[in-house]
Amino acid sequence: MIILIAPEKDIPNEIELLHQLFQEGLAYYHLRKPLKDYQEHCDYLNAIDTKYHNRIVVHFFHELVNEYDLKGIHFQEQKRIDHIDNPGQYFKSLDMYGKTISSSFHDPEVLEDCEFEFDYHLLSPVFSSISKQGYEGKGFDVNQSEKLIVGMGGITDKTVQQTLKLGFKGISVLGGVWNMENPVESFVALKKHYEAAWIEEKKTASRNSMNN
């Protein structure tokens, strides 16, 4: 899986670019806009063709799942800490049927110890971040984990293969697409590298299992 995180601040032609990205096969778009209020989130979603709403995961204002046909909701680390210990109460007012629930982590041990069953987990930073200066990569190895963990931080077409070798089941990008001169071309190149790397990893795993 490839997850694209929204740029924190709006960029020129963002909605137009986003539609092109959806057309190129983007299946997971994490709408993370901490500076936007509820109405601004609605305005943003209203500008996107409704046929793509079911590919969008919201980080803020989870109640938007009651108003829009979204893919799911995501818990930032602090929000998870604040609410997930009593999840039944939190989800009571949300229409979560068929929706995904995911969360961000920055420590693999915390991720493993988390008892709540998220559909997938974002773990960062794997490599030094492109969008956040001074955010040094940790090179986490999650090969021993049985959870679905998606690597984030410094992911580009040049680091995709290494990410999968570290045991990640997917990649999450922000700067590797939005900070590039042509975001759509960058996503297409990344997707091509990811698909090729994934096939290679499966072949390697198959060979190893035959040899054991």
C-alpha contacts under 8 A as a table, 3 or more apart, distances in Angstrom:
res1	aa1	res2	aa2	distance
1	M	28	Y	7.83
1	M	169	K	7.07
1	M	170	G	4.61
1	M	171	I	6.45
2	I	26	L	7.37
2	I	27	A	7.32
2	I	28	Y	6.60
2	I	170	G	5.82
2	I	171	I	5.07
2	I	172	S	5.76
2	I	173	V	7.72
2	I	191	K	7.57
3	I	26	L	7.71
3	I	27	A	7.37
3	I	28	Y	4.82
3	I	29	Y	5.90
3	I	30	H	6.97
3	I	170	G	7.82
3	I	171	I	6.23
3	I	172	S	4.43
3	I	173	V	6.28
4	L	26	L	7.69
4	L	28	Y	6.33
4	L	29	Y	5.02
4	L	30	H	6.10
4	L	172	S	5.75
4	L	173	V	5.08
4	L	174	L	5.97
4	L	177	V	7.99
5	I	29	Y	6.05
5	I	30	H	4.75
5	I	31	L	6.47
5	I	32	R	6.61
5	I	172	S	7.08
5	I	173	V	6.07
5	I	174	L	5.06
6	A	29	Y	7.12
6	A	30	H	6.02
6	A	31	L	5.32
6	A	32	R	5.51
6	A	33	K	7.03
6	A	174	L	6.74
7	P	10	D	6.39
7	P	11	I	7.44
7	P	32	R	7.37
7	P	33	K	7.34
7	P	174	L	6.73
7	P	178	W	6.71
8	E	32	R	6.48
8	E	33	K	5.14
8	E	34	P	6.79
8	E	35	L	7.50
9	K	33	K	7.03
9	K	35	L	7.55
10	D	14	E	6.68
11	I	14	E	5.40
13	N	16	E	5.29
13	N	17	L	6.11
14	E	17	L	5.11
14	E	18	L	6.01
15	I	18	L	4.89
15	I	19	H	6.24
15	I	47	A	7.07
15	I	48	I	6.70
16	E	19	H	5.27
16	E	20	Q	6.50
17	L	20	Q	5.07
17	L	21	L	6.20
17	L	183	P	7.56
17	L	184	V	6.87
18	L	21	L	4.93
18	L	22	F	6.21
19	H	22	F	5.11
19	H	23	Q	6.23
19	H	48	I	7.35
19	H	49	D	7.76
20	Q	23	Q	4.96
20	Q	24	E	6.27
20	Q	184	V	6.86
21	L	24	E	4.99
21	L	25	G	6.60
21	L	26	L	5.66
21	L	184	V	5.87
21	L	187	F	7.39
22	F	25	G	5.23
22	F	26	L	4.59
22	F	27	A	6.93
22	F	52	Y	7.14
23	Q	26	L	7.12
24	E	188	V	6.91
26	L	29	Y	7.11
26	L	55	R	7.87
27	A	55	R	5.30
28	Y	55	R	5.21
28	Y	56	I	6.10
28	Y	57	V	7.10
29	Y	55	R	6.01
29	Y	56	I	4.80
29	Y	57	V	6.04
30	H	56	I	5.89
30	H	57	V	4.72
30	H	58	V	5.92
30	H	59	H	6.97
30	H	74	H	7.95
31	L	56	I	6.62
31	L	57	V	5.88
31	L	58	V	4.88
31	L	59	H	6.07
32	R	58	V	6.55
32	R	59	H	5.26
32	R	60	F	6.92
33	K	36	K	5.63
33	K	41	H	7.90
33	K	59	H	7.77
33	K	60	F	7.56
34	P	37	D	7.88
34	P	60	F	7.21
36	K	39	Q	7.89
36	K	40	E	5.43
36	K	41	H	6.22
37	D	40	E	5.27
37	D	41	H	6.28
38	Y	41	H	5.12
38	Y	42	C	6.39
38	Y	61	F	6.52
39	Q	42	C	4.94
39	Q	43	D	6.16
40	E	43	D	4.91
40	E	44	Y	6.11
41	H	44	Y	5.07
41	H	45	L	6.21
42	C	45	L	5.12
42	C	46	N	5.95
42	C	64	L	7.99
43	D	46	N	5.03
43	D	47	A	6.32
44	Y	47	A	5.29
44	Y	48	I	6.89
45	L	48	I	5.28
45	L	53	H	7.59
46	N	49	D	7.45
46	N	50	T	7.73
48	I	52	Y	7.10
48	I	53	H	7.34
49	D	52	Y	5.80
49	D	53	H	7.13
50	T	53	H	5.15
51	K	54	N	7.05
52	Y	55	R	5.60
52	Y	56	I	7.29
53	H	56	I	5.41
53	H	68	Y	7.21
53	H	69	D	5.84
53	H	70	L	5.14
53	H	71	K	7.10
54	N	69	D	5.62
54	N	70	L	4.38
54	N	71	K	4.49
55	R	70	L	6.53
55	R	71	K	5.15
56	I	70	L	5.44
56	I	71	K	5.18
56	I	72	G	6.92
57	V	70	L	6.37
57	V	71	K	5.37
57	V	72	G	4.69
57	V	73	I	5.11
57	V	74	H	6.51
58	V	61	F	7.20
58	V	62	H	6.38
58	V	64	L	7.77
58	V	70	L	7.97
58	V	72	G	6.61
58	V	73	I	4.93
58	V	74	H	5.98
59	H	62	H	6.92
59	H	73	I	6.08
59	H	74	H	4.82
59	H	75	F	6.17
59	H	76	Q	6.80
60	F	74	H	7.86
61	F	64	L	5.93
62	H	65	V	6.15
62	H	73	I	6.03
62	H	94	L	7.65
63	E	66	N	5.60
63	E	67	E	7.42
63	E	93	S	7.80
63	E	94	L	6.08
64	L	67	E	5.20
64	L	68	Y	6.05
65	V	68	Y	5.29
65	V	69	D	6.43
65	V	70	L	5.76
65	V	72	G	7.03
65	V	73	I	7.70
65	V	94	L	6.98
65	V	95	D	6.49
65	V	96	M	7.34
66	N	69	D	7.77
66	N	94	L	6.34
66	N	95	D	5.60
70	L	99	K	7.46
71	K	99	K	5.49
71	K	100	T	6.20
72	G	96	M	7.54
72	G	99	K	4.55
72	G	100	T	4.36
72	G	101	I	5.91
73	I	99	K	7.49
73	I	100	T	6.31
73	I	101	I	5.27
73	I	102	S	6.60
74	H	101	I	5.80
74	H	102	S	4.74
74	H	103	S	5.29
74	H	104	S	7.79
75	F	78	Q	7.86
75	F	79	K	5.75
75	F	80	R	5.40
75	F	101	I	7.75
75	F	102	S	6.20
75	F	103	S	4.46
75	F	104	S	6.45
76	Q	79	K	5.35
76	Q	80	R	6.21
76	Q	103	S	5.95
76	Q	104	S	5.41
77	E	80	R	5.21
77	E	81	I	6.37
77	E	103	S	6.75
77	E	104	S	5.29
77	E	105	F	6.11
78	Q	81	I	5.01
78	Q	82	D	6.14
79	K	82	D	4.98
79	K	83	H	6.05
79	K	84	I	7.84
80	R	83	H	5.37
80	R	84	I	5.14
80	R	103	S	7.12
81	I	84	I	6.16
81	I	85	D	7.24
82	D	85	D	7.43
83	H	86	N	6.04
83	H	87	P	6.34
83	H	90	Y	6.58
84	I	87	P	4.67
84	I	90	Y	7.58
84	I	116	F	7.38
86	N	89	Q	5.96
86	N	90	Y	6.91
87	P	90	Y	5.07
87	P	91	F	6.20
88	G	91	F	5.49
88	G	92	K	6.14
89	Q	92	K	5.34
90	Y	93	S	7.14
90	Y	94	L	7.97
91	F	94	L	5.17
91	F	95	D	7.85
91	F	96	M	7.51
96	M	99	K	5.15
96	M	100	T	7.79
100	T	118	F	7.92
100	T	119	D	6.07
101	I	118	F	5.52
101	I	119	D	5.63
101	I	120	Y	7.36
102	S	118	F	5.17
102	S	119	D	5.69
102	S	120	Y	5.19
102	S	121	H	5.64
102	S	122	L	7.63
103	S	118	F	7.04
103	S	120	Y	7.18
103	S	121	H	5.28
103	S	122	L	6.20
104	S	121	H	6.01
104	S	122	L	4.71
104	S	123	L	6.14
104	S	124	S	7.87
105	F	108	P	7.24
105	F	110	V	7.37
105	F	111	L	6.23
105	F	121	H	7.03
105	F	122	L	5.94
105	F	123	L	4.89
105	F	124	S	6.63
106	H	110	V	7.99
106	H	123	L	5.52
106	H	124	S	5.22
106	H	125	P	6.99
107	D	110	V	5.41
107	D	111	L	6.39
107	D	123	L	7.24
107	D	124	S	7.90
108	P	111	L	4.92
108	P	112	E	6.17
108	P	123	L	7.24
108	P	140	F	7.54
108	P	142	V	7.68
109	E	112	E	5.11
109	E	113	D	6.11
110	V	113	D	5.10
110	V	114	C	6.10
111	L	114	C	5.32
111	L	121	H	7.79
112	E	145	S	7.52
112	E	147	K	7.85
114	C	117	E	7.89
118	F	121	H	6.74
119	D	148	L	7.20
120	Y	147	K	7.40
120	Y	148	L	5.04
120	Y	149	I	5.85
120	Y	150	V	7.05
121	H	147	K	7.90
121	H	148	L	6.34
121	H	149	I	4.82
121	H	150	V	5.89
122	L	149	I	6.01
122	L	150	V	4.88
122	L	151	G	6.03
122	L	152	M	6.46
122	L	172	S	7.57
123	L	126	V	7.32
123	L	149	I	6.73
123	L	150	V	6.20
123	L	151	G	5.36
123	L	152	M	5.92
124	S	127	F	7.93
124	S	137	G	7.72
124	S	138	K	7.85
124	S	151	G	6.27
124	S	152	M	4.84
124	S	153	G	5.56
125	P	128	S	6.48
125	P	129	S	6.76
125	P	135	Y	7.15
125	P	136	E	6.85
125	P	137	G	4.92
125	P	138	K	6.00
125	P	139	G	7.61
125	P	151	G	7.60
125	P	152	M	5.68
125	P	153	G	4.36
125	P	154	G	7.30
126	V	137	G	4.86
126	V	138	K	5.21
126	V	139	G	4.70
126	V	140	F	5.81
126	V	151	G	6.18
126	V	152	M	5.86
126	V	153	G	5.26
126	V	154	G	6.85
126	V	155	I	7.94
126	V	163	T	7.72
127	F	136	E	6.61
127	F	137	G	3.61
127	F	138	K	6.22
127	F	139	G	6.02
127	F	152	M	7.70
127	F	153	G	5.21
127	F	154	G	4.63
127	F	155	I	6.93
128	S	134	G	7.65
128	S	135	Y	5.65
128	S	136	E	4.29
128	S	137	G	4.00
128	S	138	K	7.80
128	S	153	G	6.02
128	S	154	G	5.03
129	S	132	K	5.36
129	S	133	Q	6.61
129	S	134	G	7.61
129	S	135	Y	5.42
129	S	136	E	6.59
129	S	137	G	6.93
129	S	153	G	4.68
129	S	154	G	4.32
129	S	155	I	7.92
129	S	175	G	7.76
130	I	133	Q	6.96
130	I	153	G	7.17
130	I	154	G	5.36
130	I	174	L	7.96
130	I	175	G	5.17
130	I	176	G	6.77
130	I	179	N	7.94
131	S	174	L	6.95
131	S	175	G	4.81
131	S	179	N	7.36
132	K	135	Y	5.74
137	G	153	G	6.97
137	G	154	G	7.49
139	G	166	L	7.83
140	F	166	L	6.93
141	D	144	Q	7.97
141	D	166	L	4.66
141	D	167	G	6.28
142	V	145	S	5.44
142	V	149	I	7.80
142	V	166	L	5.95
142	V	167	G	4.93
142	V	168	F	6.47
143	N	165	K	7.99
143	N	166	L	5.99
143	N	167	G	4.07
143	N	168	F	7.28
144	Q	167	G	7.65
148	L	168	F	7.53
148	L	169	K	6.04
149	I	168	F	5.47
149	I	169	K	5.72
149	I	170	G	6.95
150	V	168	F	5.42
150	V	169	K	5.62
150	V	170	G	4.54
150	V	171	I	5.17
150	V	172	S	6.46
151	G	155	I	7.86
151	G	163	T	6.78
151	G	168	F	5.82
151	G	169	K	7.79
151	G	170	G	6.32
151	G	171	I	4.91
151	G	172	S	5.96
152	M	155	I	6.35
152	M	171	I	6.14
152	M	172	S	4.85
152	M	173	V	6.30
153	G	172	S	7.58
153	G	173	V	7.08
154	G	159	T	7.69
154	G	173	V	7.67
154	G	175	G	7.68
154	G	176	G	7.12
155	I	158	K	7.73
155	I	159	T	5.68
155	I	160	V	6.37
155	I	163	T	7.87
155	I	171	I	7.13
155	I	172	S	7.11
155	I	173	V	5.93
155	I	176	G	6.22
156	T	159	T	5.33
156	T	160	V	6.21
156	T	173	V	7.62
156	T	176	G	5.26
156	T	190	L	6.57
157	D	160	V	5.44
157	D	189	A	6.78
157	D	190	L	4.73
157	D	193	H	5.84
157	D	194	Y	7.37
158	K	161	Q	7.43
159	T	162	Q	5.35
159	T	163	T	6.18
160	V	163	T	5.10
160	V	164	L	6.50
160	V	171	I	7.53
160	V	190	L	7.83
160	V	193	H	6.90
160	V	194	Y	5.95
160	V	197	A	7.07
161	Q	164	L	5.30
161	Q	165	K	6.31
161	Q	193	H	7.81
161	Q	194	Y	7.14
161	Q	197	A	5.24
161	Q	198	W	7.70
162	Q	165	K	5.00
162	Q	166	L	6.36
163	T	166	L	5.22
163	T	167	G	7.01
163	T	168	F	6.13
163	T	171	I	7.60
164	L	167	G	5.25
164	L	168	F	5.04
164	L	169	K	6.66
164	L	170	G	7.33
164	L	197	A	7.48
164	L	198	W	7.19
164	L	201	E	7.26
165	K	168	F	7.31
165	K	201	E	7.27
168	F	171	I	7.35
173	V	176	G	5.72
173	V	177	V	6.72
174	L	177	V	5.75
174	L	178	W	5.99
174	L	179	N	7.64
175	G	178	W	5.13
175	G	179	N	4.69
175	G	180	M	7.20
176	G	179	N	6.18
176	G	180	M	6.53
176	G	186	S	7.34
177	V	180	M	5.54
177	V	182	N	7.82
177	V	183	P	4.78
177	V	184	V	7.35
177	V	186	S	5.57
177	V	187	F	5.79
178	W	182	N	7.99
178	W	183	P	5.30
179	N	183	P	7.27
180	M	183	P	5.52
180	M	186	S	6.81
182	N	185	E	5.50
182	N	186	S	6.13
183	P	186	S	5.02
183	P	187	F	6.12
184	V	187	F	5.12
184	V	188	V	6.25
185	E	188	V	5.10
185	E	189	A	6.17
186	S	189	A	5.19
186	S	190	L	6.07
187	F	190	L	4.98
187	F	191	K	6.00
188	V	191	K	5.10
188	V	192	K	6.20
189	A	192	K	5.14
189	A	193	H	6.27
190	L	193	H	5.15
190	L	194	Y	6.02
191	K	194	Y	5.01
191	K	195	E	6.12
192	K	195	E	5.32
192	K	196	A	6.25
193	H	196	A	5.18
193	H	197	A	5.97
194	Y	197	A	5.09
194	Y	198	W	5.97
195	E	198	W	5.11
195	E	199	I	6.30
196	A	199	I	5.26
196	A	200	E	6.29
197	A	200	E	5.03
197	A	201	E	6.11
198	W	201	E	5.09
198	W	202	K	6.27
199	I	202	K	5.18
199	I	203	K	6.32
200	E	203	K	5.11
200	E	204	T	6.21
201	E	204	T	5.07
201	E	205	A	6.13
202	K	205	A	5.07
202	K	206	S	6.09
203	K	206	S	5.06
203	K	207	R	6.20
204	T	207	R	5.14
204	T	208	N	6.16
205	A	208	N	5.10
205	A	209	S	6.18
206	S	209	S	5.23
206	S	210	M	6.32
207	R	210	M	5.19
207	R	211	N	6.30
208	N	211	N	5.13
208	N	212	N	6.28
209	S	212	N	5.23
